[in-house]
């Protein structure tokens, strides 16, 4: 994940945050995964539900549990693409 500076954070549109008050940026899939992790550690049940809802609406596959075989196929395909 790219480092997000305060200047960069201020340039993100308000719609790209999962919660009001510009909390939990979700402008890309990497930040969306990070938002899910952070809210699971520190959020209230209501915040967790709201962040999950926003992330899954914007990035349907992010944070979904994946079958182990599908996970392995994805890993191999990604490795193949890199070579």
N, CA, C and O atoms as a GROMACS GRO file, in nm:
protein
  332
    1UNK      N    1   0.084  -0.116   0.000
    1UNK     CA    2   0.000   0.000   0.000
    1UNK      C    3   0.090   0.123   0.000
    1UNK      O    4   0.189   0.130   0.072
    2UNK      N    5   0.052   0.219  -0.081
    2UNK     CA    6   0.128   0.343  -0.089
    2UNK      C    7   0.108   0.423   0.039
    2UNK      O    8   0.000   0.422   0.098
    3UNK      N    9   0.212   0.492   0.080
    3UNK     CA   10   0.202   0.575   0.200
    3UNK      C   11   0.112   0.694   0.171
    3UNK      O   12   0.126   0.760   0.068
    4UNK      N   13   0.020   0.720   0.261
    4UNK     CA   14  -0.075   0.828   0.244
    4UNK      C   15  -0.034   0.944   0.334
    4UNK      O   16  -0.041   0.935   0.457
    5UNK      N   17   0.009   1.054   0.272
    5UNK     CA   18   0.049   1.172   0.348
    5UNK      C   19  -0.076   1.255   0.379
    5UNK      O   20  -0.183   1.231   0.323
    6UNK      N   21  -0.062   1.351   0.468
    6UNK     CA   22  -0.176   1.435   0.503
    6UNK      C   23  -0.220   1.518   0.382
    6UNK      O   24  -0.340   1.541   0.364
    7UNK      N   25  -0.126   1.562   0.299
    7UNK     CA   26  -0.161   1.636   0.179
    7UNK      C   27  -0.239   1.547   0.083
    7UNK      O   28  -0.340   1.589   0.026
    8UNK      N   29  -0.193   1.425   0.065
    8UNK     CA   30  -0.263   1.330  -0.022
    8UNK      C   31  -0.400   1.296   0.032
    8UNK      O   32  -0.496   1.286  -0.045
    9UNK      N   33  -0.411   1.278   0.162
    9UNK     CA   34  -0.539   1.246   0.225
    9UNK      C   35  -0.638   1.359   0.204
    9UNK      O   36  -0.757   1.334   0.181
   10UNK      N   37  -0.592   1.484   0.213
   10UNK     CA   38  -0.680   1.599   0.195
   10UNK      C   39  -0.730   1.611   0.051
   10UNK      O   40  -0.832   1.676   0.027
   11UNK      N   41  -0.660   1.549  -0.044
   11UNK     CA   42  -0.700   1.556  -0.184
   11UNK      C   43  -0.798   1.446  -0.222
   11UNK      O   44  -0.852   1.447  -0.333
   12UNK      N   45  -0.822   1.351  -0.133
   12UNK     CA   46  -0.916   1.243  -0.161
   12UNK      C   47  -1.058   1.296  -0.147
   12UNK      O   48  -1.090   1.365  -0.050
   13UNK      N   49  -1.142   1.264  -0.244
   13UNK     CA   50  -1.283   1.308  -0.239
   13UNK      C   51  -1.354   1.246  -0.120
   13UNK      O   52  -1.322   1.134  -0.080
   14UNK      N   53  -1.447   1.318  -0.063
   14UNK     CA   54  -1.520   1.271   0.054
   14UNK      C   55  -1.593   1.140   0.032
   14UNK      O   56  -1.610   1.062   0.127
   15UNK      N   57  -1.636   1.113  -0.092
   15UNK     CA   58  -1.708   0.988  -0.120
   15UNK      C   59  -1.616   0.866  -0.110
   15UNK      O   60  -1.665   0.753  -0.106
   16UNK      N   61  -1.486   0.888  -0.106
   16UNK     CA   62  -1.390   0.778  -0.099
   16UNK      C   63  -1.348   0.746   0.044
   16UNK      O   64  -1.242   0.686   0.066
   17UNK      N   65  -1.430   0.784   0.141
   17UNK     CA   66  -1.409   0.748   0.280
   17UNK      C   67  -1.529   0.665   0.324
   17UNK      O   68  -1.642   0.692   0.284
   18UNK      N   69  -1.505   0.565   0.405
   18UNK     CA   70  -1.613   0.475   0.446
   18UNK      C   71  -1.704   0.537   0.551
   18UNK      O   72  -1.823   0.505   0.556
   19UNK      N   73  -1.651   0.624   0.635
   19UNK     CA   74  -1.732   0.684   0.742
   19UNK      C   75  -1.723   0.835   0.737
   19UNK      O   76  -1.625   0.890   0.686
   20UNK      N   77  -1.825   0.904   0.790
   20UNK     CA   78  -1.819   1.051   0.797
   20UNK      C   79  -1.698   1.095   0.880
   20UNK      O   80  -1.642   1.019   0.959
   21UNK      N   81  -1.660   1.217   0.860
   21UNK     CA   82  -1.544   1.269   0.931
   21UNK      C   83  -1.416   1.227   0.861
   21UNK      O   84  -1.307   1.234   0.919
   22UNK      N   85  -1.429   1.183   0.735
   22UNK     CA   86  -1.315   1.142   0.652
   22UNK      C   87  -1.235   1.031   0.720
   22UNK      O   88  -1.112   1.033   0.724
   23UNK      N   89  -1.309   0.932   0.774
   23UNK     CA   90  -1.244   0.819   0.839
   23UNK      C   91  -1.245   0.699   0.746
   23UNK      O   92  -1.340   0.679   0.670
   24UNK      N   93  -1.141   0.621   0.752
   24UNK     CA   94  -1.123   0.499   0.674
   24UNK      C   95  -1.127   0.524   0.523
   24UNK      O   96  -1.229   0.498   0.459
   25UNK      N   97  -1.016   0.575   0.466
   25UNK     CA   98  -1.013   0.598   0.321
   25UNK      C   99  -1.023   0.466   0.245
   25UNK      O  100  -0.962   0.366   0.282
   26UNK      N  101  -1.102   0.467   0.137
   26UNK     CA  102  -1.121   0.348   0.054
   26UNK      C  103  -1.107   0.385  -0.094
   26UNK      O  104  -1.182   0.335  -0.177
   27UNK      N  105  -1.011   0.471  -0.127
   27UNK     CA  106  -0.999   0.517  -0.265
   27UNK      C  107  -0.945   0.410  -0.360
   27UNK      O  108  -0.961   0.422  -0.481
   28UNK      N  109  -0.881   0.307  -0.307
   28UNK     CA  110  -0.838   0.194  -0.390
   28UNK      C  111  -0.854   0.066  -0.309
   28UNK      O  112  -0.882   0.070  -0.189
   29UNK      N  113  -0.837  -0.048  -0.376
   29UNK     CA  114  -0.860  -0.177  -0.310
   29UNK      C  115  -0.767  -0.199  -0.192
   29UNK      O  116  -0.806  -0.258  -0.091
   30UNK      N  117  -0.644  -0.153  -0.204
   30UNK     CA  118  -0.548  -0.169  -0.095
   30UNK      C  119  -0.593  -0.095   0.030
   30UNK      O  120  -0.588  -0.150   0.141
   31UNK      N  121  -0.637   0.029   0.012
   31UNK     CA  122  -0.684   0.106   0.127
   31UNK      C  123  -0.816   0.050   0.181
   31UNK      O  124  -0.843   0.058   0.300
   32UNK      N  125  -0.896  -0.008   0.092
   32UNK     CA  126  -1.022  -0.069   0.137
   32UNK      C  127  -0.994  -0.189   0.228
   32UNK      O  128  -1.058  -0.205   0.332
   33UNK      N  129  -0.897  -0.273   0.189
   33UNK     CA  130  -0.859  -0.386   0.274
   33UNK      C  131  -0.806  -0.337   0.408
   33UNK      O  132  -0.835  -0.394   0.513
   34UNK      N  133  -0.728  -0.230   0.403
   34UNK     CA  134  -0.673  -0.173   0.526
   34UNK      C  135  -0.785  -0.118   0.614
   34UNK      O  136  -0.781  -0.132   0.736
   35UNK      N  137  -0.884  -0.055   0.554
   35UNK     CA  138  -0.997  -0.001   0.631
   35UNK      C  139  -1.071  -0.114   0.703
   35UNK      O  140  -1.111  -0.100   0.818
   36UNK      N  141  -1.090  -0.226   0.633
   36UNK     CA  142  -1.156  -0.340   0.697
   36UNK      C  143  -1.076  -0.392   0.816
   36UNK      O  144  -1.132  -0.426   0.920
   37UNK      N  145  -0.944  -0.396   0.800
   37UNK     CA  146  -0.859  -0.443   0.910
   37UNK      C  147  -0.864  -0.349   1.029
   37UNK      O  148  -0.879  -0.392   1.143
   38UNK      N  149  -0.851  -0.219   1.002
   38UNK     CA  150  -0.848  -0.121   1.111
   38UNK      C  151  -0.981  -0.116   1.186
   38UNK      O  152  -0.983  -0.111   1.308
   39UNK      N  153  -1.092  -0.118   1.111
   39UNK     CA  154  -1.221  -0.108   1.179
   39UNK      C  155  -1.248  -0.236   1.259
   39UNK      O  156  -1.316  -0.231   1.361
   40UNK      N  157  -1.198  -0.350   1.213
   40UNK     CA  158  -1.219  -0.473   1.290
   40UNK      C  159  -1.142  -0.469   1.422
   40UNK      O  160  -1.183  -0.534   1.518
   41UNK      N  161  -1.033  -0.394   1.427
   41UNK     CA  162  -0.954  -0.381   1.549
   41UNK      C  163  -1.013  -0.278   1.645
   41UNK      O  164  -1.014  -0.299   1.767
   42UNK      N  165  -1.062  -0.167   1.590
   42UNK     CA  166  -1.096  -0.053   1.675
   42UNK      C  167  -1.240  -0.003   1.666
   42UNK      O  168  -1.280   0.082   1.745
   43UNK      N  169  -1.317  -0.053   1.571
   43UNK     CA  170  -1.450   0.003   1.548
   43UNK      C  171  -1.559  -0.057   1.634
   43UNK      O  172  -1.546  -0.167   1.688
   44UNK      N  173  -1.667   0.019   1.646
   44UNK     CA  174  -1.786  -0.031   1.712
   44UNK      C  175  -1.858  -0.125   1.615
   44UNK      O  176  -1.827  -0.125   1.496
   45UNK      N  177  -1.951  -0.205   1.663
   45UNK     CA  178  -2.026  -0.292   1.570
   45UNK      C  179  -2.094  -0.215   1.457
   45UNK      O  180  -2.098  -0.262   1.343
   46UNK      N  181  -2.146  -0.097   1.486
   46UNK     CA  182  -2.211  -0.016   1.384
   46UNK      C  183  -2.109   0.033   1.280
   46UNK      O  184  -2.137   0.032   1.160
   47UNK      N  185  -1.992   0.075   1.327
   47UNK     CA  186  -1.886   0.120   1.235
   47UNK      C  187  -1.838   0.004   1.149
   47UNK      O  188  -1.815   0.022   1.029
   48UNK      N  189  -1.823  -0.113   1.208
   48UNK     CA  190  -1.779  -0.230   1.132
   48UNK      C  191  -1.877  -0.261   1.020
   48UNK      O  192  -1.835  -0.287   0.907
   49UNK      N  193  -2.005  -0.258   1.050
   49UNK     CA  194  -2.107  -0.286   0.950
   49UNK      C  195  -2.107  -0.181   0.839
   49UNK      O  196  -2.120  -0.215   0.721
   50UNK      N  197  -2.092  -0.055   0.876
   50UNK     CA  198  -2.092   0.052   0.778
   50UNK      C  199  -1.972   0.044   0.685
   50UNK      O  200  -1.985   0.059   0.564
   51UNK      N  201  -1.854   0.019   0.742
   51UNK     CA  202  -1.732   0.010   0.660
   51UNK      C  203  -1.741  -0.112   0.568
   51UNK      O  204  -1.710  -0.102   0.449
   52UNK      N  205  -1.783  -0.226   0.622
   52UNK     CA  206  -1.799  -0.346   0.538
   52UNK      C  207  -1.894  -0.319   0.421
   52UNK      O  208  -1.866  -0.356   0.308
   53UNK      N  209  -2.005  -0.254   0.451
   53UNK     CA  210  -2.104  -0.224   0.349
   53UNK      C  211  -2.046  -0.135   0.238
   53UNK      O  212  -2.064  -0.163   0.120
   54UNK      N  213  -1.977  -0.028   0.277
   54UNK     CA  214  -1.918   0.064   0.180
   54UNK      C  215  -1.811  -0.004   0.097
   54UNK      O  216  -1.806   0.012  -0.025
   55UNK      N  217  -1.724  -0.081   0.163
   55UNK     CA  218  -1.614  -0.149   0.092
   55UNK      C  219  -1.670  -0.250  -0.006
   55UNK      O  220  -1.626  -0.255  -0.121
   56UNK      N  221  -1.768  -0.331   0.036
   56UNK     CA  222  -1.822  -0.434  -0.052
   56UNK      C  223  -1.904  -0.374  -0.166
   56UNK      O  224  -1.914  -0.435  -0.272
   57UNK      N  225  -1.962  -0.257  -0.146
   57UNK     CA  226  -2.034  -0.191  -0.254
   57UNK      C  227  -1.938  -0.140  -0.361
   57UNK      O  228  -1.966  -0.147  -0.480
   58UNK      N  229  -1.824  -0.090  -0.317
   58UNK     CA  230  -1.727  -0.033  -0.411
   58UNK      C  231  -1.634  -0.139  -0.470
   58UNK      O  232  -1.598  -0.132  -0.587
   59UNK      N  233  -1.594  -0.236  -0.388
   59UNK     CA  234  -1.503  -0.343  -0.429
   59UNK      C  235  -1.565  -0.477  -0.388
   59UNK      O  236  -1.534  -0.527  -0.279
   60UNK      N  237  -1.651  -0.536  -0.471
   60UNK     CA  238  -1.725  -0.656  -0.430
   60UNK      C  239  -1.639  -0.773  -0.382
   60UNK      O  240  -1.683  -0.847  -0.294
   61UNK      N  241  -1.522  -0.793  -0.436
   61UNK     CA  242  -1.442  -0.909  -0.396
   61UNK      C  243  -1.353  -0.887  -0.275
   61UNK      O  244  -1.301  -0.984  -0.219
   62UNK      N  245  -1.336  -0.764  -0.233
   62UNK     CA  246  -1.244  -0.734  -0.122
   62UNK      C  247  -1.305  -0.775   0.010
   62UNK      O  248  -1.419  -0.738   0.040
   63UNK      N  249  -1.230  -0.850   0.088
   63UNK     CA  250  -1.274  -0.888   0.220
   63UNK      C  251  -1.366  -1.009   0.224
   63UNK      O  252  -1.405  -1.053   0.332
   64UNK      N  253  -1.400  -1.063   0.110
   64UNK     CA  254  -1.483  -1.182   0.106
   64UNK      C  255  -1.396  -1.304   0.134
   64UNK      O  256  -1.283  -1.313   0.085
   65UNK      N  257  -1.449  -1.396   0.209
   65UNK     CA  258  -1.375  -1.520   0.234
   65UNK      C  259  -1.376  -1.600   0.105
   65UNK      O  260  -1.477  -1.610   0.036
   66UNK      N  261  -1.261  -1.658   0.074
   66UNK     CA  262  -1.246  -1.730  -0.050
   66UNK      C  263  -1.217  -1.877  -0.020
   66UNK      O  264  -1.144  -1.908   0.074
   67UNK      N  265  -1.273  -1.965  -0.099
   67UNK     CA  266  -1.248  -2.108  -0.084
   67UNK      C  267  -1.099  -2.132  -0.103
   67UNK      O  268  -1.039  -2.069  -0.190
   68UNK      N  269  -1.037  -2.222  -0.025
   68UNK     CA  270  -0.892  -2.245  -0.035
   68UNK      C  271  -0.844  -2.281  -0.175
   68UNK      O  272  -0.735  -2.240  -0.215
   69UNK      N  273  -0.922  -2.357  -0.250
   69UNK     CA  274  -0.880  -2.394  -0.386
   69UNK      C  275  -0.884  -2.271  -0.476
   69UNK      O  276  -0.792  -2.251  -0.556
   70UNK      N  277  -0.987  -2.189  -0.465
   70UNK     CA  278  -0.995  -2.067  -0.545
   70UNK      C  279  -0.880  -1.973  -0.510
   70UNK      O  280  -0.826  -1.906  -0.597
   71UNK      N  281  -0.844  -1.968  -0.382
   71UNK     CA  282  -0.734  -1.884  -0.338
   71UNK      C  283  -0.603  -1.930  -0.402
   71UNK      O  284  -0.522  -1.848  -0.446
   72UNK      N  285  -0.582  -2.061  -0.408
   72UNK     CA  286  -0.460  -2.117  -0.468
   72UNK      C  287  -0.457  -2.091  -0.618
   72UNK      O  288  -0.352  -2.058  -0.673
   73UNK      N  289  -0.570  -2.105  -0.684
   73UNK     CA  290  -0.576  -2.078  -0.829
   73UNK      C  291  -0.542  -1.931  -0.856
   73UNK      O  292  -0.465  -1.900  -0.947
   74UNK      N  293  -0.599  -1.842  -0.777
   74UNK     CA  294  -0.569  -1.699  -0.792
   74UNK      C  295  -0.421  -1.672  -0.770
   74UNK      O  296  -0.360  -1.596  -0.845
   75UNK      N  297  -0.363  -1.733  -0.667
   75UNK     CA  298  -0.221  -1.713  -0.638
   75UNK      C  299  -0.135  -1.759  -0.756
   75UNK      O  300  -0.041  -1.690  -0.795
   76UNK      N  301  -0.168  -1.876  -0.813
   76UNK     CA  302  -0.089  -1.928  -0.925
   76UNK      C  303  -0.105  -1.842  -1.050
   76UNK      O  304  -0.008  -1.820  -1.122
   77UNK      N  305  -0.226  -1.794  -1.076
   77UNK     CA  306  -0.247  -1.708  -1.192
   77UNK      C  307  -0.170  -1.577  -1.179
   77UNK      O  308  -0.111  -1.528  -1.275
   78UNK      N  309  -0.170  -1.521  -1.057
   78UNK     CA  310  -0.094  -1.398  -1.035
   78UNK      C  311   0.055  -1.421  -1.050
   78UNK      O  312   0.125  -1.335  -1.104
   79UNK      N  313   0.105  -1.534  -1.004
   79UNK     CA  314   0.247  -1.567  -1.018
   79UNK      C  315   0.282  -1.585  -1.166
   79UNK      O  316   0.389  -1.544  -1.210
   80UNK      N  317   0.192  -1.647  -1.241
   80UNK     CA  318   0.214  -1.670  -1.383
   80UNK      C  319   0.219  -1.538  -1.458
   80UNK      O  320   0.301  -1.521  -1.549
   81UNK      N  321   0.133  -1.445  -1.422
   81UNK     CA  322   0.129  -1.313  -1.486
   81UNK      C  323   0.258  -1.235  -1.464
   81UNK      O  324   0.300  -1.160  -1.552
   82UNK      N  325   0.320  -1.252  -1.349
   82UNK     CA  326   0.442  -1.180  -1.316
   82UNK      C  327   0.564  -1.234  -1.389
   82UNK      O  328   0.663  -1.163  -1.406
   83UNK      N  329   0.558  -1.361  -1.433
   83UNK     CA  330   0.676  -1.420  -1.500
   83UNK      C  331   0.672  -1.401  -1.649
   83UNK      O  332   0.763  -1.444  -1.719
   0.00000   0.00000   0.00000
